[in-house]
Amino acid sequence: MKYKVIRNPKYDFIGQSYASVYPNLHRYPATMLPQIGIEILNELNVKSGVLLDPYCGSGSSFASGLECGLTEMHGFDINPLAVLISKVKFTIVSLDKLAKAKQRFRNDVCEFLKKEKNIDALKKPQITNIDFWFSQKVIDYLTVIKHFIDKISDKNIRRFFLIPFSETVRECSYTRNNEFKLFRMKSEDMLHFNPDVIDVYLNKLSDSIYRYRNFYFPKLSEHININVQYSVFEPKNSFFNTVLTSPPYGDSRTTVAYGQFSTLSNEWLGIDYARKIDGMLMGGIKPKNVIKNGLIADYISEIDTLDSKRALEVSAFYNDLGDSIQRVAKSIRKGGKSIYVVGNRTVKNVQLPTDQFIAEKFEQTGFKHLVTYERALSSKSMPSKNSPTNKVGKTVNTMLYEYIVVSEKMV
C-alpha cells in the first residue's frame, strides 16, 4: 500500500532559516525548522495538551509548541550535547543573575591569567588525541574557562555558560568548522590559526545572552513545563496528546553524524563515552539478517544485491526506527496526533521511502494515516549530495524534499 503524498509549497519556507523564528544558541546538525512545527500544529488546531519529542535534539519542536500555546512538553535524547542545548534554551534563568555572573567570570579569569603559573596548576582535561585537535595555547585557555565555569554555584547559570564554551571548543580547534564530521584543517591553514580563545568565548557568551534574552526568555514562564531527559524514550501509556519530531534520517555513521559533530564538545564537558555516541544512536548495531517484511523490504533487497553490508546497515536503522515508533504509539492518547518530519535518503542509488515506512508502522499500531505533505528541502543543514559508490567526483542527490507524516490514534 502506498500512502498518499501531497506537495504543499506552504511548508517550503523558502528563504527562511531556523534563525527566522528562534536564533539557535548553539549550532546543531539537521535541525527542524520551528516554522514547520508551528504551521502543522496550527493546521491541526493543536493548542493544548502534552507534547512529546522522542528524539528532541536541540529542541525545535519545543519552540514550535511554545508559539502555539502549549505549556507541557517532554523531550528525550541520548546525545548529552543535545540535551544541554535544549535544557538551556527552555529553562528560566534570571537575566540579572546572568549579567552579574558574566561580569564576575570575566574579572576572575582576567585576574587568574595575570600569573602564568596559575595555568600550570590546573588539571588538564582527558581528551582523545588532544594535541591533534588543539594547540597547547588553546588547550590552556579552554582549561581556564572550564575551571571557572565549574565554579559557578547556580546549576542553571553554569549550564548556560557551557553553551558558548562548547561553541568555543569547536571554533578554536583544528577542525574544519564548516562541516559536521570531524575533519582536521590543512597543515598550511593551521600555521596561521591562532584564535584568541578568551575573546571568542566572551563574545559567544554575550551572543548567547542576547539571543536568550530576546527570543527565549520572553516565551517562558513558571507555568510552562519543558522537561528534557538524557535517555532513550520509554513508553508511557496513553500519556501524550501530540508527538512532533524529526527523527534521524539514517544511521549516524553514514547520514548525519550527530556523535562526531558533538565529540569534542562532549569530551570537554566530561562525557567519557563521547566517541561511542554514534554507535548508540539508531542503526548503531547491525542485525544478522536484512528486513524481509513490510514495504521497505523490497528496497532493502535491491540494496542487498549491490552491497550486503549496506543492506544490513539500512536494516539496522529501520529496525530501530520501527521499535521506537511502537514505543511512541503506545504513549499517545486516543485521538492524539503523530507528526514526523523526515527525509527519504538515497543508498546505492535506491531512494528509501522513510515517510511510507513511518505511515505504515503507525497504521500497524492503531493509527490512521491522515496526510503526508512534501516540502522542498532548502534550509536544513545537511549534505544534498553524497558519493554512493565512493568514486571521486561521482555524486547523486541524497535529499531534495522533506515529508511531514501525520497520523491519528484511533483506538
N, C-alpha and C positions, 0 to 999 in steps of 0.2 A: 504493500500500500504506500502511495506517495501522498504526503501531507501538503496541502495547498500553500504556495508561497505567493505573496502579493508584493510587488515592487512598490515601495512607499517613499517617494522623494522627501516627504515631510521630515523623515528621520535622518536625512543625509547631513544636515547641519554644515553645509559647505562653507568653508572659510572660518568655521568656529573651532576652538580648541578647548581643552579642559579649563584653561585659564579664563575663558569667556564667562564662566559662571563662578567657579571656585578655583582661583590660582592655587596650585598644589604647594604644600610646604616642603615637599621632597619629591624628587624625580622618582618614577617607578615605571617598570615596563608594562605595556599593553593595558593602560588604564581605560576603563569605560568612560565615555563622555557622560557627565551627570545629566546633560540635556536629554539624552536618550531616556534615562530613567524618569525624569520629570515629565516628559511628554507621554510616555506609555502609562505611567501611574495616573496622570490626569485623564487620559483617554479611557482608562478602565474605572475611573471615578474612585480611586483608592485614596481616601483622605484620613483614614483611621485604621486601628488595628495594629498588630505586631508584625514587623518585617524581619525577614531572615536573609542574610547573605552568607552562604556556607563556605565561600572562598573569597573573602572580602578584600584582600589586597590592601590598597591604600584608602579604601572607603568611599568609592564613587557612589555606591548605592545609598549610603547614609546621607550624602549631600543631596541626592535626589529626594529621599524621604523627607528631609528637613524642609525642602522647598514646598512639598505637598502637604505639610502639616502633621506628619507622623511624629509621635513622641516616644515610641518604644521600638528599638531596633537592636538586633543581635548579629554579630559577625564572628567568623571563625577563620583562622589561617594558621599554617604551620611554618611560615617564614617569620622569624622574630622581627625583622626589619619592617615587614608589612604591618604587623600588629602594633609596633611602636608608632608608625606613621598615623594609623587610624586612631589610636588612643589619643595622641597629641591633638589631632585636628578636632576631635569631638569631646574633649574634656574641658570643663570650665576652669580657667586659670585667671587669677586676679591680674589685670593689666598693670596695676600699680606695683604689685609684687614682682612681676616680670621685669619692669623697668628698673626697679631697685636692685634686683638680682643681677641684671646685666651690668649696671654700674659697679657693683661690688666685685663682680667677676673680673671686669676689666682692670680695676685697681689692684686686685690681688695678683693677677697674672703679671702685670707690669712691675709690681714690687718684687715678685719672685724672680723675674728674669734679670734683675739688676746684679745678681750674683750667679755667675756661670756654674759654680759648683752645686747649686741647688738642683739643676737638671740631672747631674750625675747621681744624685741621691735617690732619684725616683726609680721605682721598679719598672723595668721595661716590659712591654706587652708581649704576649705569646701569639705571634702572627706567622703563619706559614710563609716561608721564603720572604721574610720581611725586607731584606736588603735588595731583593729582586724588584719589589714593587715600590719602595720608598728610599729616598736619600736619607742619610743619617740626620741631617738637619731637620727634615720633615718629621722623621720619627721622634726626635727630641721634642719638637714643638707640639705635635699631636699628643704626646705623652703628658706634657704640661697641661694642655687643655682638658684632657680626660681626667687628670688628677683633680683639677678644680671643679669640674662638673660633678665628680663623685662626692665632693664635699658639700654640695647643696643639700640641705636637710629636707626641703619640701619635695616629695617624690614627683609630683606633677610638674613642678618647675624643672627639676632635674631631668625628667623625661623630655621636656620641651627643649632644653639645651642640647640634648643628644641628637635632635633632628639636624640642626646646622652642622653639628660635629660629623655626622655620617656623610653629609654632602661634602664637607671639607676633606674628609678621608679620601673620597674618590677624586675630587678635583686636584688634590695635591699629590696624588700617587702617579706612578708612571703608566697608568692605564690610558688607553685611548678613550677619552671621555665621551666621544660621540657614538659609542657602541655599548650594548648591554652586556655582551660577553666579555670575559677577561682577556684582553689583548694588551701587550706591552707596546708602548710607543717606540718609534725607531730610535736607534742609538744617537743619531745626529740631533734628533729633537730633544733627547734627554740632556745633551750638553748645554742647551740653552734654557732648560727648565729649572727655575729657581723660585718657586712660589713663596710669598710672604704668608706663612701659614696662619699666624695670629690675625693678620689683617683680613685674610679670606674668611676666617671663622667669624670674626666680629661683624663683618659685612653681611654674612649669611644669617647670623643671629638677628641683626636688625631687619633684614628682609622677612624672616620668619615671623617676627613680632608684628611687623606691618601687615602682612597677609592675614595672620590670625586675628589681629585687632579689627581689620576692615571687612573680612569675609566670613570668618567662622564664629568668632565671639558674639556678634550680633544675633546669630541664629540660635545660640544655646541659652538654656535657662534651667533652673533647678528641676522643673517638671519633665525635662527631656532625658530619657534614659537610653544611651547608646552603649551597649555592652559588647566589648571586643575581647575575644578569648584566643589565647595561643593553644590551639588544639585542632584535631580533626573533628568535623561536625558529627555528633552522635544524635540519633533520633530523639525527639521529644514529642510524644504522641499528641496529635491534633492541637498543637500549641500556637502555630503561626497562621496569620491570615494571608500573608503575601510573601513570596520569595522573589527577590530581584537580585540577579547575579550575572557575572560574566566569568564563567569558568575558564580554565586553561584550554587552549585550542589543540593541544597535543602534549606529549611528554616534554618535560622541561629541557631535557638534553638536546632535543632536535627542533624545538619550536621556539618558545620564549624562555630564555634562561634566567628565570627568577632567582634561582640559587646563585648562579655565577654573578649576576648583577649585584647581589647583596653580600657576597662572600667577604670582601674586605671590611665593609661596614660591620657585619655581624661579628667578625673576629675581633675588631677593635671594641665592640660592645660586650665582648666576653663570652660569645657563643662558641663553645669548643667543637661543635659538630657542624660549623658553618659550611664546610666543603662537602657535606653529605646531604644537604637540603634538597638538591635536585633529584637525588635518588629516593627521597622521602615523598616527593610530590606524585601526582597522578602519572601512572605509567612507569614508575621508577623501578618496578620489579617485573621482569619478563616472565610470562607463563610458559608452560611446556608445549601448549598447543594453540593454534590460532582460533579465533572465534568462528564457529560453524553455523550459528543461528542468527536470525534477525536480518533486517535489511542491510546492515553493514557487512554481513558475511561475504557477499559477492565481491565487494570492493576489496576486502582484505585478501580474498582468494586471488584476485587479479595481481595484487602486490606480491603475494606469495610465489607466483610463477616467475617473478622477476628477482625477488630478494627475500628469502625466507626469514632472515634476521630482522629485516624491517617490518615484515608482516607480524612477527611476534611482538615487536616494539609497539606497533599500532594496536594490536590486540590488547596489550597490557593497558594502554591508555583507556580504551573503550570498556574494558572490564571494570576498571576503577571508576570511570565516569558513571557507568550503569549502576554499580553498587552504591555510589554516592546519591544518585537520583532516587533509589529505593529508600534510603535513609531520609532524604528530604521529603519525599512523598508521604511517608508515614507521619511527618511532623506538621503537615498542613491541615487546617480545619476544612470541613465540608464547605464548598462554595468558595474556598480560597483560590488565589491565582498564583501560578508559577510563571515567572518571566526570566528566560535565559537569553542572554545576548552572546552570540557565538560567531565564529568564522569557520568556513569549511576549507581546511588546509589541503594542500596537494602533496602526495607522497608518490614518488616514482611515476609521475605524470598521471596519477589517479586522484581525482578530487573526491575527498571523503565527505559524505553528507551528514555532518555532525548535527545540523539542525533537524534532519529527519530522524536521526538516532534518538535525539532528546525527546522529540514529539512521540515517537514510538514507545520509549521507555516509560514516559509519564502515562500514556494510554494503558499500558500494561499494569499500572498500579492504581487504577480507578479514576483517572483524569480524562477529560475530553479536550482534544486539541481545538483551540478557538481560532488562532490565526498565527501565521508566520510572516513577518514583514522583512523584506530585503532592503537594506540601505547601502549606499555607496560608502566604501571604506576610504576616507580621505585624511583623517586626522590621527588615527591611532598609531602609536609609536611601535611599529613592527616592520620586519622586512617584507617588502612586497614581492621580492623575488628570492629564489634560492637556487642551488645547484643540485638537482636531484640525482645526477649521475656523478657528481664530484669531478666533472671535467671542467677545466678552466675556461671561463667565458660562456659556458652553456648554462643558461638560466631559464626558468619558467616563472610565470606569475604564480604566487602562492595564494594570495587573497586579494580580491578586489571588492568584496562585499561582506557585510555582516548580516546576521539574521536574528531577529527578535522573535523568539518562540514563546507563545503564550498558551497556557493550558489552564483548565479549571477543574478542581476536585469535585467529583460527582457523588462519591459515596464515603 
